[in-house]
Amino acid sequence: MTKKKRIPLLGKLFIIGIAATIAYNLWARWGLDEVDDQKLLLYEMYPLSWVDQGGFRGMTAQLDHIQDLGIDYIWLAPFYPSGGVDGGYDITDYTDVDPNLGTVEDFDHFVEEANKLNIRVITDLVLNHTSDQHPWFQLSASGDPKYADYYHWSDEDLGWGTMFDGSSAFTWHAKRQQFYSHIYNTSQPDLNWDNPDVRAEFQDIIDFWTLEHGVAGFRIDSVQLIGKNFTKTILPREQLGTTAGLFKYYMHPQTFEILHELLDDRDLFTMGEIGVPIYPMFNSLVAPHGPLTAGINVMAANSIDKSLGFIDTKTSLARAERSLKHWGEHPSYIATLESHDGPRFTSRANIDGKAALDLLFGSDARIICLYQGEELGLTNPELSDNIADYDDVQTIMRYETAIAAGADPAETMTRLKAESRDNARQPLPLEECDVQRTDPNSCFNYTRILIQNWKSN
């Protein structure tokens, strides 16, 4: 009898690995060909940078510049009244306009003029938290029966760390005699989405902007952090910082339920701010399987100087290019290099604007988002060496945490100066816009050519 040849263990493992890889890729890409293949170009405007340039009236005057690029959607970062702590993301009223930017009528005019140019407007929807100055929180803190459970309250600190600097995500409220959670700043208490009244409030907010004011969709802030398992972590915050509580809310099943409840059966363009390492996690949130039309993956956007979105590594343009091309294959991925949430890519990568745009459009992603001024090839401004001059609460918190841990103030400022979100939140140089539009060799006109070529392929 002929003896059967046995496959060595390493050979078996190799075969299993190949089979698993093939299965994973088939699963990860299952159904992606169902997504519309039309190319879409987005353009983010940061309204608070327009306060000294006329607010919504100044932004309306800029629409011709935006139309010249061939933009399909304008995404507006928060323009609502706020507590003024976190760049508009600490909202005090979801159904009004910051008076420094104008009125609701000024907003309506902006939307109407954009629509005339075949540009649709989407706005930022912050579901994770409000400002601590929001009437809901004020009433909740005072124990009002209707609002008592609008936020997460606890008799003890549950050990979570904030997303900004890893410090405690729980603050004692003397009036309520309880801790409230805030996975960002103390001024941004987390909403309790277990409460059906909170869900009803946001159904009304969505109706207000879409049905009454012409908004075509929303960018959902911190989308994978909304649902909470509001229990104590056993992980040590002192050693792990943000990570200590992350698994209590990162990609929580409740988040998907919330998004479906709010957004299903609405004809809207919805995009999420998502931070995930692999396709299946991304697929669960975006079309064709998830509740959102598309998403920005911040792990991909930060890949030039981070690995997996949170581990700092040596700056690498090659890694950024690989990441963009990998994620650019996903039809619901929005390729982006810049936003209001980080420094200018040109300065991060030490390249000029044209080279940065080559990298972005070279991804050949189906959806691309430009940030205001990126088409001009803007670099970081010269920020102050004094932390007192900064507006960005993330920069301030990270500075204070570093100094408390014994870091050198000058070295800390050198690092944070390059990383600060204040770099991208400066007013757009309108004179430069005018100059570049008339210069055939400008970065602006180079961008236009790139866009035309990208859309025509």
Buried (B, 14 or more C-beta within 10 A) or exposed (E): EEEEEEEEEEEEEEEEEEEEEEEEEEEBBBEBEEBEEEBBBBBBBBBBBBBEBBBBBBBBBBBEBBBBBBBBBBBBBBBBBBBBBBBBBBBBBBEBBBEBBBBBEBBBBBBEBBEEEEBBBBBBBBBBBBBBBBEBBBBBBEEEEEBBBBBBBBEEBBBBBBBBBBBBBBBEBEEBEBBBBBBBBBBBBBBBBEBEEBBEBBEEBBEBBBEEBBBBBBBBBBBBBBBBEBEEBEBEBEEBBBBBBBEBBBBBEBBBBBBEBBBEEEEBBBBBBBBBBEBBBBBBBBBBBBBBBBBBBBBBBBBBBBBEBBEEEEEBBEBBBEBBBBBBBBBBBBBBBBBBBBBBBBBBBEBEBBBBBBBBBBBBBBBBBBBBBBBBBBBBBEBEEEBEEBBBBBBBBBBBBBBEEEBEEEEBBEEBBBBBBBBBBBBBBBEBBEEBBEEEEBBBBBBBEBBEEBBEE
